[in-house]
Amino acid sequence: MASNNNPPPAAPAPAPAPAPPGVARALGHIRVLDLSRVLAGPWCSQNLADLGADVIKVERPGAGDDTRAWGPPYAPGPDGQPTGEAAYYLSANRGKRSLTVDIASSAGQALLRELVRECDVVLENFKVGQLARYGLDYDTLKTIKPDLVYCSITGFGQDGPYAHRAGYDFLIQGMGGLMSITGERDELPGGGPQKAGVALTDLMTGMYATVAVLAALTHRDRTGQGQYIDMALLDTQVAMLANVGANYLSSGKPPKRWGNAHANIVPYQTFACSDGHLIVATGNDGQYRRFVEAGGRADLAHDARFATNPLRVRNRDLLVPLLDDMVARKPRAEWLALLEAAGVPCGPINGLDEVFADPQVQARGMQVGLAHPLAGAVQLVRNPIRMSATPATSERAPPLLGQHTDEVLAEVLGKSGDEIAALRADKVI
């Protein structure tokens, strides 16, 4: 149970142990050529890397992934000073090898086509049609490697009237309906549409892309046939509407925003305690009665206006101010203890300092420290997938720009030192 006081800083977690000798990695036989940047594509390739794939992240010489510059904050070095490694970049790129290539040069394009022959998956998020100019589109590359799995991620997909538009998470949250159902009610102070606190559409597109790549690899392994995957942020956001989307399609009635309340259950919302915020989620009449009795308002349990959930929904605007006043009289820790003892579903709204100090989060090892050539160690969030036979591990810190260029060219393509030096002299790498 979180207290109402700020917890002490969480101790840095040690780096996870490598998979024990003889323990297979689920995707240890897979190599991914990752031409994507920012978030949706890198989130997909990070998942694949955590599951054992060899992910080669292709970046622009001298600049790299856009998110390398999306700071502060930056990872601190051993001296406590910023290293220049942006936390945003670090969040989505562990487990990969960085290769710098000038993709606009004919020599760079030829080098990438060589790499494609040695890869199972190509992942990219360029504008529709842009890679065809470089001979790096699916139709070209499948002639080089017929069983290639090629995944394109764009804002709106490869066809349709918006296909050539740039699509960003914030825009798609609005266009795809998420913001129409997120935020406080219009008639209340602060009411209006609100985006999610993280780039939820990017992240979910990366997750759907991960599923699609794994399905395509399974199909390839069974049939020898590669395929093209067309992932769009707008498609993902519409699919993510889930039951809310289905409710609209069934009723024809657009839903409204409810903020932290529930359209069909009362009380099922946040409340302000004397020192913080609390979530109370009463799913039945008995839990409601125990809630108000624990707060010293047994009269509300027997009030005919609030006796059943349908009545509480109907009389929401009468009941909720009374509950607000009741909850505000006690601190959060006291409420949590009272409601847990009474069997009323409840929980705190934790700040991130409290999240990473939470004993359950710590017990599950969700914070990991990975050795890093500049920072000494970087603190990251581990992959939540737990598999008994083929564990997902986070062993390699996000790479420095071009850190593995020589290694990849020598190991994967068999390039000699002189050949690599010549490519560097010609500014191909």
VMD Tcl script that draws the C-alpha trace (Angstrom):
set ca {
  {0.00 0.00 0.00}
  {1.42 3.39 -0.93}
  {1.61 5.97 1.81}
  {0.66 9.58 1.41}
  {4.32 10.61 1.86}
  {6.82 10.61 -0.95}
  {8.69 7.30 -0.84}
  {12.48 7.13 -0.79}
  {14.09 6.89 -4.23}
  {14.12 3.36 -5.56}
  {17.52 1.68 -5.46}
  {18.88 1.15 -8.96}
  {18.13 -2.39 -10.04}
  {21.05 -4.52 -11.21}
  {21.33 -5.45 -14.84}
  {19.32 -8.60 -15.58}
  {21.32 -11.76 -15.85}
  {21.78 -13.05 -19.38}
  {19.69 -16.02 -20.36}
  {21.33 -19.11 -18.81}
  {23.49 -21.19 -21.16}
  {21.35 -23.57 -23.16}
  {18.16 -21.52 -22.70}
  {16.80 -20.61 -26.11}
  {15.72 -17.15 -27.11}
  {12.37 -17.28 -28.89}
  {13.63 -15.18 -31.81}
  {17.30 -16.04 -31.59}
  {17.20 -17.21 -35.21}
  {15.74 -13.96 -36.56}
  {17.54 -10.89 -37.88}
  {15.70 -7.58 -38.37}
  {16.81 -4.66 -40.52}
  {15.15 -1.71 -38.78}
  {14.82 1.41 -40.93}
  {12.26 2.99 -38.59}
  {12.66 5.89 -36.20}
  {10.85 7.81 -33.45}
  {8.41 5.47 -31.63}
  {5.94 3.10 -33.33}
  {8.56 1.23 -35.40}
  {11.28 1.25 -32.71}
  {8.74 -0.02 -30.15}
  {8.08 -2.99 -32.42}
  {11.76 -3.71 -33.03}
  {12.55 -3.34 -29.32}
  {9.97 -6.03 -28.57}
  {11.59 -8.28 -31.16}
  {15.06 -7.57 -29.71}
  {13.88 -8.39 -26.18}
  {12.64 -11.72 -27.52}
  {16.07 -12.50 -28.94}
  {16.11 -11.12 -32.49}
  {19.27 -9.50 -33.81}
  {17.97 -6.00 -34.60}
  {20.19 -3.82 -36.78}
  {19.04 -0.22 -36.39}
  {19.91 1.80 -39.50}
  {20.51 5.49 -38.77}
  {21.61 8.63 -40.58}
  {25.32 9.39 -40.15}
  {25.87 12.28 -37.79}
  {22.22 12.60 -36.76}
  {20.55 9.26 -36.17}
  {17.04 8.65 -34.93}
  {15.12 11.92 -34.41}
  {14.51 11.04 -30.76}
  {18.23 11.21 -29.96}
  {17.69 14.97 -29.88}
  {14.39 14.88 -27.95}
  {15.72 16.03 -24.62}
  {16.23 16.96 -21.89}
  {16.19 14.83 -19.88}
  {19.34 12.94 -20.85}
  {20.90 9.94 -19.15}
  {23.39 11.19 -16.54}
  {27.01 10.10 -16.74}
  {29.10 8.79 -13.83}
  {29.82 12.42 -12.92}
  {26.11 13.24 -12.78}
  {26.27 15.46 -15.86}
  {24.02 14.86 -18.91}
  {25.54 12.56 -21.50}
  {23.52 13.68 -24.53}
  {21.69 10.32 -24.68}
  {18.04 11.41 -24.57}
  {15.75 9.44 -22.27}
  {13.10 9.36 -25.02}
  {15.52 7.55 -27.36}
  {16.65 5.21 -24.59}
  {13.06 4.17 -23.86}
  {12.55 2.46 -27.24}
  {15.92 1.19 -28.46}
  {17.46 -1.29 -26.05}
  {18.80 -4.56 -27.38}
  {19.69 -3.23 -30.84}
  {22.87 -2.63 -32.84}
  {23.31 0.76 -34.51}
  {24.61 0.96 -38.09}
  {25.01 4.35 -39.78}
  {24.36 4.40 -43.53}
  {23.70 7.24 -45.95}
  {20.48 5.86 -47.37}
  {20.31 8.65 -49.98}
  {23.54 7.48 -51.66}
  {23.57 4.71 -54.25}
  {26.39 2.98 -52.37}
  {24.39 3.12 -49.15}
  {21.35 1.67 -50.87}
  {23.46 -1.14 -52.32}
  {24.88 -1.85 -48.87}
  {21.38 -2.14 -47.39}
  {20.29 -4.49 -50.18}
  {23.27 -6.68 -49.27}
  {22.06 -6.72 -45.69}
  {18.52 -7.61 -46.71}
  {19.81 -10.91 -48.09}
  {20.95 -11.76 -44.55}
  {17.78 -10.61 -42.77}
  {14.36 -12.09 -42.11}
  {12.44 -8.86 -41.48}
  {12.57 -5.28 -42.75}
  {10.76 -2.68 -40.67}
  {10.27 0.89 -41.96}
  {8.15 3.99 -41.42}
  {9.02 6.20 -44.38}
  {6.38 8.14 -46.28}
  {4.35 6.13 -48.77}
  {6.44 5.45 -51.88}
  {9.63 7.07 -50.61}
  {11.71 3.90 -50.35}
  {10.81 2.87 -53.90}
  {13.05 5.76 -55.05}
  {15.94 4.07 -53.26}
  {15.23 0.54 -54.41}
  {14.36 -0.43 -50.85}
  {10.63 -1.02 -51.26}
  {9.04 -4.43 -50.79}
  {8.56 -5.16 -54.49}
  {12.28 -4.64 -55.10}
  {13.55 -6.41 -52.02}
  {11.38 -9.50 -52.40}
  {13.25 -10.22 -55.67}
  {16.42 -10.33 -53.56}
  {14.86 -12.33 -50.71}
  {11.52 -13.95 -51.66}
  {10.68 -15.05 -48.10}
  {11.20 -11.57 -46.66}
  {8.72 -10.21 -44.10}
  {8.43 -6.48 -44.75}
  {6.48 -4.22 -42.38}
  {5.58 -0.62 -43.23}
  {4.21 1.71 -40.56}
  {2.58 4.99 -41.60}
  {-0.01 7.37 -40.25}
  {-2.82 6.40 -42.61}
  {-1.73 3.28 -44.52}
  {-0.64 2.65 -48.09}
  {-3.96 3.58 -49.73}
  {-6.97 5.81 -49.23}
  {-7.33 9.58 -49.58}
  {-5.00 10.35 -46.64}
  {-2.23 7.90 -47.56}
  {0.33 10.59 -48.38}
  {-0.34 12.68 -45.28}
  {2.05 12.70 -42.35}
  {0.37 11.15 -39.33}
  {1.50 11.89 -35.78}
  {0.22 10.30 -32.59}
  {-1.43 13.46 -31.26}
  {-3.29 14.03 -34.54}
  {-4.38 10.40 -34.73}
  {-5.68 10.38 -31.16}
  {-7.96 13.22 -32.24}
  {-8.92 11.91 -35.68}
  {-9.44 8.35 -34.45}
  {-11.93 9.24 -31.72}
  {-9.82 8.68 -28.59}
  {-9.87 12.34 -27.55}
  {-13.64 12.51 -28.00}
  {-14.00 10.03 -25.12}
  {-11.04 11.20 -23.01}
  {-11.23 14.22 -20.72}
  {-13.62 15.78 -18.26}
  {-17.28 16.30 -19.14}
  {-17.93 19.46 -21.12}
  {-20.25 20.88 -18.49}
  {-17.69 20.61 -15.67}
  {-14.68 22.85 -14.98}
  {-11.76 21.78 -17.13}
  {-14.07 19.87 -19.47}
  {-13.05 19.14 -23.02}
  {-11.09 16.68 -25.12}
  {-7.78 15.41 -23.78}
  {-5.00 13.30 -25.25}
  {-3.50 10.37 -23.36}
  {-0.43 11.11 -21.26}
  {1.81 8.89 -23.42}
  {1.87 8.39 -27.20}
  {-0.63 5.58 -26.86}
  {-1.45 5.21 -30.56}
  {2.23 4.94 -31.52}
  {2.81 2.34 -28.82}
  {-0.22 0.25 -29.74}
  {0.71 0.41 -33.43}
  {4.12 -0.92 -32.45}
  {2.46 -3.72 -30.51}
  {0.12 -4.63 -33.38}
  {3.12 -4.54 -35.74}
  {4.97 -6.93 -33.42}
  {2.06 -9.37 -33.56}
  {1.85 -9.06 -37.34}
  {5.59 -9.70 -37.80}
  {5.47 -12.77 -35.58}
  {2.42 -14.11 -37.44}
  {4.13 -13.50 -40.79}
  {7.27 -15.29 -39.61}
  {5.19 -18.27 -38.50}
  {3.52 -18.34 -41.91}
  {6.92 -18.12 -43.60}
  {8.29 -20.97 -41.52}
  {5.33 -23.16 -42.52}
  {5.13 -22.22 -46.21}
  {8.37 -20.49 -47.19}
  {6.33 -17.46 -48.26}
  {7.19 -13.93 -47.20}
  {4.69 -11.08 -47.18}
  {4.06 -7.36 -46.87}
  {2.51 -5.82 -43.74}
  {0.71 -2.47 -43.99}
  {0.26 -0.92 -40.52}
  {-1.47 2.44 -40.03}
  {-1.78 4.51 -36.88}
  {-5.34 5.55 -37.75}
  {-6.41 1.93 -38.27}
  {-4.88 1.04 -34.92}
  {-6.61 3.89 -33.10}
  {-10.01 2.98 -34.54}
  {-9.47 -0.67 -33.54}
  {-8.46 0.45 -30.02}
  {-11.88 1.95 -29.43}
  {-12.87 -1.61 -28.51}
  {-16.16 -1.76 -26.59}
  {-16.74 1.98 -26.98}
  {-16.57 1.65 -30.75}
  {-18.84 -1.37 -30.65}
  {-21.30 0.50 -28.44}
  {-21.53 3.27 -31.03}
  {-21.93 0.85 -33.95}
  {-24.71 -0.92 -32.05}
  {-26.58 2.14 -30.85}
  {-25.72 4.87 -33.34}
  {-25.16 7.23 -30.39}
  {-21.71 8.87 -30.06}
  {-20.44 8.44 -26.48}
  {-19.58 11.40 -24.28}
  {-16.56 12.09 -22.10}
  {-16.84 11.12 -18.46}
  {-13.43 12.16 -17.15}
  {-12.52 9.80 -14.31}
  {-16.14 8.76 -13.75}
  {-18.06 5.87 -15.31}
  {-21.10 6.22 -17.53}
  {-22.92 3.25 -16.00}
  {-21.61 2.78 -12.43}
  {-21.66 5.19 -9.45}
  {-19.41 5.63 -7.56}
  {-16.65 4.45 -9.88}
  {-14.22 7.37 -10.06}
  {-11.45 9.35 -8.41}
  {-11.87 11.31 -5.20}
  {-9.63 13.92 -3.57}
  {-8.52 12.90 -0.08}
  {-7.08 15.42 2.36}
  {-3.58 14.75 0.96}
  {-3.89 13.06 -2.41}
  {-6.19 11.19 -4.75}
  {-7.97 7.87 -4.45}
  {-9.73 5.59 -6.91}
  {-12.93 3.93 -5.66}
  {-14.55 1.33 -7.92}
  {-17.74 -0.01 -6.40}
  {-19.10 -2.70 -8.69}
  {-22.25 -3.53 -6.72}
  {-24.63 -2.21 -4.08}
  {-22.90 -4.03 -1.23}
  {-19.56 -2.43 -2.02}
  {-21.24 0.98 -2.14}
  {-22.79 0.47 1.29}
  {-19.47 -0.62 2.79}
  {-17.76 2.41 1.24}
  {-20.06 5.00 2.82}
  {-20.19 3.11 6.13}
  {-16.37 3.13 6.26}
  {-16.53 6.89 5.76}
  {-18.98 7.40 8.62}
  {-21.93 8.13 6.33}
  {-24.16 5.11 6.89}
  {-27.10 7.38 6.20}
  {-26.08 7.40 2.52}
  {-26.27 3.62 2.49}
  {-29.95 3.75 3.43}
  {-30.99 6.84 1.48}
  {-33.73 5.73 -0.95}
  {-32.29 7.95 -3.68}
  {-29.05 5.95 -3.69}
  {-30.16 2.44 -2.77}
  {-29.33 0.81 -6.12}
  {-26.82 1.51 -8.86}
  {-29.46 2.66 -11.40}
  {-30.71 5.15 -8.79}
  {-27.16 6.33 -8.08}
  {-26.52 6.83 -11.79}
  {-29.77 8.80 -12.08}
  {-28.91 10.89 -9.01}
  {-25.18 11.15 -9.65}
  {-25.11 14.95 -9.36}
  {-26.70 14.77 -5.89}
  {-24.58 11.92 -4.54}
  {-21.09 12.69 -5.79}
  {-20.72 16.06 -3.96}
  {-21.68 14.28 -0.72}
  {-19.05 11.63 -1.37}
  {-16.49 14.28 -2.27}
  {-17.01 15.90 1.12}
  {-16.81 12.56 2.92}
  {-13.56 11.48 1.25}
  {-11.86 14.86 1.70}
  {-12.00 14.47 5.49}
  {-9.39 11.68 5.66}
  {-5.86 11.15 4.30}
  {-5.27 8.68 1.51}
  {-3.44 6.08 3.59}
  {-6.33 5.91 6.07}
  {-8.86 5.51 3.26}
  {-6.84 2.74 1.64}
  {-6.65 0.84 4.92}
  {-10.36 1.29 5.67}
  {-11.57 0.27 2.22}
  {-9.24 -2.68 1.82}
  {-10.42 -3.97 5.21}
  {-14.03 -3.48 4.07}
  {-13.48 -5.25 0.74}
  {-14.11 -2.16 -1.36}
  {-11.99 -2.01 -4.56}
  {-9.70 0.98 -4.26}
  {-6.23 2.20 -5.07}
  {-3.97 5.23 -5.04}
  {-3.04 7.42 -7.99}
  {0.72 7.11 -7.81}
  {3.32 9.48 -9.11}
  {6.20 7.80 -10.90}
  {8.37 8.09 -7.79}
  {5.75 6.00 -6.00}
  {5.35 3.59 -8.95}
  {9.02 2.63 -9.00}
  {9.14 2.41 -5.19}
  {6.05 0.18 -5.08}
  {6.94 -3.22 -3.57}
  {5.02 -5.11 -6.25}
  {6.76 -3.24 -9.07}
  {10.11 -3.86 -7.39}
  {9.32 -7.53 -6.80}
  {8.58 -7.94 -10.51}
  {11.89 -6.29 -11.43}
  {10.34 -3.69 -13.71}
  {13.31 -1.31 -13.33}
  {16.62 -2.48 -14.76}
  {20.06 -0.97 -15.00}
  {21.98 -1.67 -18.19}
  {25.68 -1.04 -18.69}
  {26.24 1.90 -21.03}
  {29.52 3.17 -22.55}
  {28.84 6.84 -21.69}
  {26.49 6.76 -18.71}
  {28.07 3.82 -16.93}
  {24.56 2.49 -16.49}
  {21.15 3.60 -17.71}
  {17.95 2.95 -15.80}
  {15.14 1.60 -17.98}
  {11.85 -0.27 -17.76}
  {12.08 -3.96 -18.53}
  {9.95 -5.86 -21.00}
  {6.88 -7.18 -19.11}
  {6.69 -10.44 -21.10}
  {7.50 -13.46 -18.90}
  {8.06 -16.80 -20.61}
  {9.34 -19.89 -18.83}
  {11.28 -21.51 -21.69}
  {12.32 -18.55 -23.87}
  {12.58 -15.54 -21.57}
  {12.40 -11.98 -22.80}
  {15.48 -10.20 -21.49}
  {16.83 -6.68 -21.61}
  {20.57 -7.22 -21.68}
  {21.93 -4.63 -24.13}
  {21.59 -0.88 -23.54}
  {20.35 1.30 -26.41}
  {23.31 1.79 -28.74}
  {25.34 4.90 -29.36}
  {24.97 6.31 -32.85}
  {26.86 4.00 -35.21}
  {28.28 1.99 -32.33}
  {28.08 -1.32 -34.19}
  {28.74 -0.21 -37.78}
  {32.07 -1.99 -38.17}
  {30.86 -5.02 -36.20}
  {27.73 -5.51 -38.34}
  {29.50 -5.05 -41.67}
  {32.27 -7.46 -40.70}
  {30.09 -10.08 -39.01}
  {27.01 -10.07 -41.24}
  {28.51 -9.17 -44.63}
  {32.09 -10.31 -44.16}
  {33.53 -6.89 -45.04}
  {37.26 -6.47 -44.48}
  {38.79 -3.64 -42.53}
  {39.94 -2.00 -45.76}
  {36.45 -2.26 -47.28}
  {34.89 -0.69 -44.21}
  {37.51 2.07 -44.20}
  {36.76 2.80 -47.86}
  {33.01 3.06 -47.13}
  {33.76 5.47 -44.32}
  {36.10 7.53 -46.48}
  {33.33 7.81 -49.09}
  {30.90 8.91 -46.33}
  {28.61 5.95 -47.06}
  {28.79 5.00 -43.35}
}
mol new
graphics top color blue
foreach p $ca { graphics top sphere $p radius 0.5 }
foreach p [lrange $ca 0 end-1] q [lrange $ca 1 end] { graphics top cylinder $p $q radius 0.2 }
display resetview
